[in-house]
């Protein structure tokens, strides 16, 4: 087909890619073409806007490196990451789920840590938190031998690779559930933190007059053959940005029961108030595979 008018473009492109052998790839490419072309027609995209859009996409790639992933930040700020997560968990988005966003700061090979130990690996001032978790299947049976990655920001709002004052792998650890499906550890209570706004994601947030903060949370990634890998974030209910999370990640099922205590702590070296968190995770049957780390 020789292109004669704008209506000719979409069917020509669809026909050109109809020979893709992989059925799923063919389906995705066809849908992408249809929706992308429909978007351009709906807003009557100008040539100047198209040029600026391609520059924005290029800049996201240029800003993505070993310690920063601008593409992941943009996907979260558009609610795209949250939507994909909910579509693929909790009976395909029909029920509540403890699944959540991976985020841009997960790292492979966190230090293997014994249950009950701390993940504080360099001086990190802040209120102590003692976390007790149980991992179960959809029938309520405990899952033993699950590998559980934990990571979070400091009380100052920085992950360790963002902060030269923190030791390598500070506030990160890898645990294994016992016969009762339990794992537990000590850390400091995390704080909410700002996402970087020196790139296209920041431009989008400013245009929407939105703040760039994430509410305080702990990250979890739980892996066990025979089960779909569970990625989760458990949010602190005392954070005033739960309703306005810049990455749209908060669901009711993910607001944890962080309890403040003023009595004697489980560890003798804890002075002042401390926190506890009891959390149950439910894993669905499925394929166990690890995601590709967004950073090195």
Backbone torsions as a table, in degrees:
resi	resn	phi	psi	omega
1	UNK	NA	124.1	171.2
2	UNK	-84.5	131.7	-176.5
3	UNK	-70.6	121.7	178.7
4	UNK	-108.5	-33.7	-178.8
5	UNK	-149.3	170.5	-172.6
6	UNK	-62.2	-31.1	180.0
7	UNK	-64.5	-19.1	-178.9
8	UNK	-76.3	-22.0	-169.8
9	UNK	-64.4	-50.7	-174.0
10	UNK	-60.9	-51.2	179.1
11	UNK	-62.4	-32.2	178.3
12	UNK	-65.6	-44.8	-179.9
13	UNK	-65.6	-44.8	179.4
14	UNK	-59.6	-42.2	179.2
15	UNK	-65.3	-36.8	-177.1
16	UNK	-66.1	-30.9	-178.7
17	UNK	-101.6	7.1	-180.0
18	UNK	-71.4	-10.0	-179.4
19	UNK	-93.6	3.2	176.3
20	UNK	-58.6	126.5	-172.7
21	UNK	-71.0	-41.9	-179.5
22	UNK	-70.5	118.1	-173.9
23	UNK	-61.7	-39.9	-178.2
24	UNK	-69.5	-42.9	176.9
25	UNK	-61.9	-41.9	178.8
26	UNK	-60.7	-41.6	179.0
27	UNK	-63.5	-45.3	-177.6
28	UNK	-66.4	-44.5	-179.8
29	UNK	-62.6	-42.1	179.9
30	UNK	-63.1	-44.2	179.6
31	UNK	-65.9	-39.9	178.6
32	UNK	-60.4	-46.4	179.8
33	UNK	-60.7	-47.2	-178.1
34	UNK	-60.3	-47.9	-175.7
35	UNK	-73.5	-36.4	179.0
36	UNK	-65.9	-43.6	178.1
37	UNK	-66.9	-39.4	178.4
38	UNK	-64.0	-37.9	176.9
39	UNK	-60.5	-47.6	-179.4
40	UNK	-61.0	-38.5	179.5
41	UNK	-71.0	-41.0	-176.8
42	UNK	-61.4	-43.9	-178.2
43	UNK	-94.9	-0.8	-174.1
44	UNK	47.5	63.9	-175.1
45	UNK	-58.2	127.4	179.6
46	UNK	-83.4	163.3	179.1
47	UNK	-62.5	-38.2	179.3
48	UNK	-66.8	-41.0	177.5
49	UNK	-65.4	-37.6	177.1
50	UNK	-63.2	-43.3	179.0
51	UNK	-62.0	-44.9	179.8
52	UNK	-64.6	-36.1	178.8
53	UNK	-65.1	-42.6	178.7
54	UNK	-67.2	-33.8	175.8
55	UNK	-64.8	-38.0	179.2
56	UNK	-64.4	-44.7	179.2
57	UNK	-62.3	-43.4	178.7
58	UNK	-62.0	-40.3	-178.3
59	UNK	-66.4	-36.4	177.2
60	UNK	-60.4	-41.7	177.2
61	UNK	-66.1	-41.1	-179.0
62	UNK	-66.0	-29.4	-178.1
63	UNK	-87.6	-5.3	-179.2
64	UNK	-89.9	123.9	-176.8
65	UNK	-145.6	-162.3	-174.9
66	UNK	-65.5	-23.2	-176.1
67	UNK	-120.5	1.7	-177.4
68	UNK	-148.9	134.2	178.5
69	UNK	-125.7	96.5	-178.0
70	UNK	-68.2	-31.7	-179.4
71	UNK	-64.6	-44.3	178.2
72	UNK	-63.5	-41.3	178.7
73	UNK	-61.5	-42.9	-179.9
74	UNK	-66.7	-42.1	178.8
75	UNK	-60.3	-39.7	177.9
76	UNK	-67.9	-40.9	-177.0
77	UNK	-71.4	-16.8	173.8
78	UNK	-94.0	1.1	-178.0
79	UNK	74.1	6.8	-175.9
80	UNK	-72.0	-41.2	179.2
81	UNK	-62.4	-44.4	179.9
82	UNK	-63.6	-40.8	180.0
83	UNK	-63.2	-46.9	-179.8
84	UNK	-61.9	-40.4	178.7
85	UNK	-61.3	-48.3	-177.3
86	UNK	-69.4	-31.9	178.0
87	UNK	-66.0	-24.0	-171.9
88	UNK	-111.3	7.4	-179.8
89	UNK	-140.1	166.7	178.8
90	UNK	58.9	54.3	-178.8
91	UNK	56.0	49.4	178.2
92	UNK	56.1	42.3	173.3
93	UNK	87.6	7.3	-177.4
94	UNK	-93.1	-17.8	179.9
95	UNK	-132.4	167.3	178.3
96	UNK	-66.5	151.4	-177.9
97	UNK	-144.5	151.9	173.5
98	UNK	-92.3	7.0	175.3
99	UNK	-75.1	147.5	-179.1
100	UNK	-156.2	-169.5	-173.7
101	UNK	-71.7	143.6	173.3
102	UNK	-70.5	-38.3	-177.1
103	UNK	79.5	171.5	-174.8
104	UNK	-92.0	7.0	-171.3
105	UNK	-120.7	7.2	177.7
106	UNK	-68.6	139.8	178.1
107	UNK	-125.0	147.6	174.0
108	UNK	-74.5	158.7	169.3
109	UNK	62.1	45.1	171.2
110	UNK	-62.3	152.4	-177.5
111	UNK	-60.9	131.5	174.2
112	UNK	-66.4	129.6	-170.9
113	UNK	-132.3	136.5	179.9
114	UNK	-72.3	146.1	175.8
115	UNK	-56.1	134.5	-179.2
116	UNK	94.6	-14.6	-179.5
117	UNK	-80.4	171.2	179.8
118	UNK	-94.5	152.6	171.7
119	UNK	-104.9	10.1	174.3
120	UNK	-80.1	116.6	-173.9
121	UNK	-115.2	-0.9	172.4
122	UNK	-154.9	160.3	-177.0
123	UNK	-52.1	121.0	-177.5
124	UNK	-138.2	89.3	-177.4
125	UNK	-61.6	142.9	178.4
126	UNK	154.2	164.0	-179.8
127	UNK	-65.9	136.1	179.7
128	UNK	-67.3	147.6	173.2
129	UNK	-134.0	136.3	178.3
130	UNK	-114.2	118.3	-171.6
131	UNK	-110.6	128.4	177.9
132	UNK	-123.0	120.6	-175.0
133	UNK	-123.4	149.7	173.5
134	UNK	-128.2	135.0	178.5
135	UNK	-112.1	124.8	-177.8
136	UNK	-129.3	163.1	172.3
137	UNK	-90.1	-179.3	-174.9
138	UNK	-68.9	-12.2	177.1
139	UNK	-97.2	1.6	178.0
140	UNK	90.2	6.7	179.3
141	UNK	-83.3	139.4	178.5
142	UNK	-67.1	146.6	178.5
143	UNK	-109.2	110.1	178.4
144	UNK	-89.0	151.7	174.7
145	UNK	76.5	14.8	175.8
146	UNK	-79.8	138.1	178.6
147	UNK	-91.7	126.3	-171.7
148	UNK	-121.7	109.1	174.6
149	UNK	-84.0	135.6	177.2
150	UNK	-128.4	137.6	174.4
151	UNK	-156.5	153.1	178.3
152	UNK	-164.7	169.8	179.0
153	UNK	-81.6	163.6	176.8
154	UNK	-76.5	167.8	174.7
155	UNK	-60.5	-14.5	175.6
156	UNK	-90.9	-3.3	174.8
157	UNK	90.4	25.3	-179.6
158	UNK	-125.3	135.9	167.1
159	UNK	-78.0	158.6	-166.3
160	UNK	-64.0	-30.9	-179.2
161	UNK	-77.7	-7.3	175.3
162	UNK	-92.4	-11.9	-167.4
163	UNK	-127.9	109.8	-178.8
164	UNK	-65.4	-13.6	179.5
165	UNK	-83.3	-9.7	179.6
166	UNK	-98.9	145.0	177.8
167	UNK	-70.8	158.6	174.3
168	UNK	-55.0	130.1	178.6
169	UNK	65.9	21.4	173.8
170	UNK	-63.0	140.1	179.5
171	UNK	61.4	34.7	174.5
172	UNK	-136.5	144.5	177.4
173	UNK	-165.6	159.4	180.0
174	UNK	-125.9	122.5	-175.7
175	UNK	-117.7	165.4	176.4
176	UNK	-127.8	132.1	-179.1
177	UNK	-69.0	144.0	178.1
178	UNK	-82.5	-169.8	-175.9
179	UNK	-63.2	-21.3	178.9
180	UNK	-96.0	9.3	179.7
181	UNK	76.7	17.3	-174.2
182	UNK	-101.1	146.3	163.4
183	UNK	-143.8	151.6	-174.8
184	UNK	-152.7	153.5	-175.5
185	UNK	-162.0	171.3	177.6
186	UNK	-118.2	145.6	175.2
187	UNK	-156.5	-158.8	171.1
188	UNK	-114.1	149.5	-177.9
189	UNK	-65.0	125.5	-178.7
190	UNK	-73.1	163.2	177.3
191	UNK	-118.3	160.6	170.0
192	UNK	-66.6	160.6	-175.9
193	UNK	-151.6	157.3	177.9
194	UNK	-85.4	140.5	170.1
195	UNK	-83.3	155.2	-179.6
196	UNK	-61.6	140.5	-178.9
197	UNK	-127.4	27.2	-179.8
198	UNK	-93.4	11.5	-179.0
199	UNK	-132.8	-161.2	-178.7
200	UNK	-57.9	-34.6	178.8
201	UNK	-62.5	-41.9	177.0
202	UNK	-62.5	-39.7	177.6
203	UNK	-60.4	-41.1	179.6
204	UNK	-64.8	-45.6	-178.9
205	UNK	-63.3	-41.6	179.0
206	UNK	-64.8	-38.4	179.5
207	UNK	-63.3	-34.5	178.9
208	UNK	-88.7	4.4	-177.7
209	UNK	53.8	42.4	-179.8
210	UNK	-108.7	149.2	174.9
211	UNK	-77.4	168.8	-175.9
212	UNK	-114.5	32.2	-177.0
213	UNK	-104.0	144.5	169.8
214	UNK	-102.9	139.3	175.9
215	UNK	-69.2	156.8	-176.8
216	UNK	-60.2	138.7	-178.5
217	UNK	-161.4	159.7	169.1
218	UNK	-106.8	139.9	177.0
219	UNK	-96.9	144.7	174.7
220	UNK	-138.5	140.5	170.7
221	UNK	-133.9	117.8	-172.2
222	UNK	-118.4	126.3	-171.4
223	UNK	-126.4	130.5	174.8
224	UNK	-158.4	125.1	177.7
225	UNK	-52.4	136.4	-177.4
226	UNK	97.3	-9.3	-179.6
227	UNK	-128.5	147.5	174.3
228	UNK	-67.4	130.1	-179.7
229	UNK	-56.7	128.1	-177.9
230	UNK	-100.0	121.5	175.3
231	UNK	-111.4	129.1	-173.5
232	UNK	-144.8	159.6	169.4
233	UNK	-134.1	132.8	179.3
234	UNK	-113.3	117.3	-170.5
235	UNK	-93.4	149.3	-179.5
236	UNK	-84.5	127.6	-175.2
237	UNK	-70.3	-13.6	-178.9
238	UNK	-89.2	5.5	179.6
239	UNK	-86.1	127.2	-174.9
240	UNK	-79.7	4.1	179.2
241	UNK	-107.9	16.0	178.9
242	UNK	-58.5	-38.1	-176.7
243	UNK	-80.6	-13.7	-174.3
244	UNK	-126.6	26.9	179.0
245	UNK	-49.3	126.2	-176.2
246	UNK	-68.3	-12.4	179.0
247	UNK	-110.9	6.6	175.3
248	UNK	56.1	37.0	-172.9
249	UNK	-95.9	-10.1	-171.1
250	UNK	-85.8	126.5	169.0
251	UNK	-121.5	163.0	-178.4
252	UNK	-58.6	-37.6	-176.7
253	UNK	-68.0	-14.6	-175.1
254	UNK	-104.1	2.3	176.4
255	UNK	-85.5	109.6	-173.0
256	UNK	-81.4	164.2	179.5
257	UNK	-94.5	71.2	176.3
258	UNK	-75.3	116.3	-176.3
259	UNK	-109.9	129.4	177.7
260	UNK	-87.7	134.9	-178.8
261	UNK	-122.0	145.2	176.2
262	UNK	-116.6	-1.6	-178.9
263	UNK	-90.1	-167.2	-177.7
264	UNK	-65.7	132.9	-177.4
265	UNK	-83.2	162.7	177.7
266	UNK	-65.0	-16.5	179.8
267	UNK	-119.1	137.9	-173.9
268	UNK	-67.2	-25.0	-175.9
269	UNK	-83.8	-1.9	-178.8
270	UNK	-83.9	123.6	178.5
271	UNK	-113.2	138.0	177.8
272	UNK	83.8	-165.3	-177.3
273	UNK	-66.2	150.8	177.4
274	UNK	-143.5	169.9	-175.0
275	UNK	-125.8	154.7	171.0
276	UNK	-129.7	155.1	175.9
277	UNK	-143.2	122.8	172.2
278	UNK	-109.6	126.2	-173.8
279	UNK	-139.5	135.2	174.9
280	UNK	-109.6	131.3	176.5
281	UNK	-112.8	139.7	178.2
282	UNK	-114.7	122.7	179.8
283	UNK	-102.0	136.4	177.2
284	UNK	-90.3	147.8	174.1
285	UNK	-62.7	143.4	-179.4
286	UNK	162.2	-166.0	-177.3
287	UNK	-82.3	131.2	177.7
288	UNK	-92.8	115.6	175.4
289	UNK	-151.3	148.1	-179.1
290	UNK	-90.8	143.7	176.3
291	UNK	-72.6	165.3	173.3
292	UNK	-79.0	126.6	-179.0
293	UNK	-59.0	131.7	178.4
294	UNK	-68.5	-22.2	176.3
295	UNK	-135.4	164.5	177.1
296	UNK	-91.3	NA	NA
